[in-house]
Amino acid sequence: QVQLVESGGGLVQAGGSLRLSCSASGRFFSIKSMGWYRQAPGKQRELVATIIIGGSISYADSVKGRFTISRDNAKSTMYLQMNSLKPEDTGVYYCNMLVVVPTTTGNYWGQGTQVTVSS
């Protein structure tokens, strides 16, 4: 069983910064992709940023230039540095990883962490 544990959410004023972390634990061989998603109240979950291992990094247009996704291979951990936060960045942020497990490839989600940006 693979588990993703998130941390780093909170309340911040507009223009401030937060850093989210997501750590993977359990039995898996490798990680194929990592991503951050968010869901605002009354809205669908949307993609924020992704890393394809050995490939590209991509961002939603709304966060380009303000958010940075990164990873620490040794710790199986992913980060999302969020700068110049805006009230519209408010929502529950979820991490996602596609990992290779003993018999298949599994798609896993974190529990979500609340980010609230006040104006």
C-alpha positions in Angstrom: 0.0 0.0 0.0 1.3 3.4 -1.0 0.5 6.5 1.1 0.9 10.1 0.3 1.1 12.6 3.2 0.8 16.3 2.6 1.7 19.2 4.7 2.3 22.9 4.5 -1.2 24.4 4.0 -2.5 27.3 6.0 -3.8 30.9 6.0 -1.8 33.6 4.3 -2.5 37.1 3.1 -2.5 38.0 -0.6 1.0 38.4 -1.9 2.4 35.9 0.7 4.0 32.5 0.2 3.5 29.0 1.2 5.3 25.7 0.6 3.5 22.5 0.3 5.1 19.1 0.7 4.0 15.6 -0.3 5.9 12.5 0.8 5.3 9.0 -0.5 5.7 5.9 1.7 5.1 2.2 1.3 6.2 -0.4 -1.1 6.8 0.8 -4.7 9.6 0.6 -7.2 9.6 4.0 -8.8 7.6 7.1 -9.4 6.5 7.9 -13.0 4.9 11.3 -12.5 4.0 13.7 -9.7 1.4 16.5 -9.7 -0.5 19.0 -7.6 -4.2 19.7 -8.1 -6.5 22.0 -6.3 -10.3 22.3 -5.7 -12.0 25.5 -4.8 -15.4 25.5 -3.2 -18.1 24.7 -5.7 -15.6 24.0 -8.5 -14.1 21.0 -10.1 -10.6 19.8 -9.2 -8.0 21.3 -11.5 -4.4 20.6 -12.4 -1.9 23.1 -10.9 1.5 21.6 -11.9 3.0 18.3 -12.9 6.4 16.6 -13.2 6.9 13.7 -15.6 9.9 11.9 -14.3 12.6 12.1 -17.0 10.4 14.5 -18.9 8.8 17.8 -18.6 7.3 20.1 -16.0 4.1 22.0 -16.8 1.9 24.5 -15.0 -1.6 25.8 -15.3 -1.6 29.3 -16.9 -3.0 30.8 -13.8 0.1 29.9 -11.7 2.9 30.3 -14.2 5.6 32.5 -12.8 4.3 32.2 -9.3 4.4 28.5 -8.4 7.3 26.1 -8.6 7.0 22.3 -8.5 10.1 20.3 -7.5 11.1 17.0 -6.1 13.6 15.2 -3.9 14.2 11.8 -5.3 16.0 10.5 -2.2 13.1 11.3 0.0 10.3 10.5 -2.5 9.0 13.9 -1.8 7.4 16.6 -3.9 7.1 20.3 -3.2 5.0 23.2 -4.4 6.5 26.6 -3.7 3.7 29.1 -4.0 4.6 32.8 -4.2 2.6 36.0 -4.8 -0.5 34.2 -3.7 -3.9 35.5 -4.7 -7.4 35.0 -3.1 -8.3 32.9 -6.2 -5.6 30.4 -5.2 -7.7 29.4 -2.2 -8.8 25.8 -2.1 -7.9 22.3 -1.0 -4.6 21.2 -2.6 -4.1 17.5 -3.4 -0.9 15.8 -4.4 -0.9 12.9 -6.9 1.7 10.4 -7.9 1.7 7.6 -10.5 3.9 4.9 -9.0 5.2 1.5 -10.1 4.1 -1.1 -7.5 4.9 -4.8 -7.6 2.3 -5.9 -10.0 1.0 -2.8 -11.7 1.1 1.0 -11.9 -1.0 2.8 -9.2 -2.4 6.2 -9.1 -2.4 7.7 -5.6 -3.7 10.8 -3.9 -2.9 12.7 -0.8 -5.5 13.6 1.8 -5.5 17.3 0.8 -4.4 20.4 2.6 -6.3 23.6 2.8 -4.8 26.8 1.5 -6.6 30.0 2.2 -5.5 33.4 0.8 -7.1 36.4 2.3 -7.5 39.7 0.5 
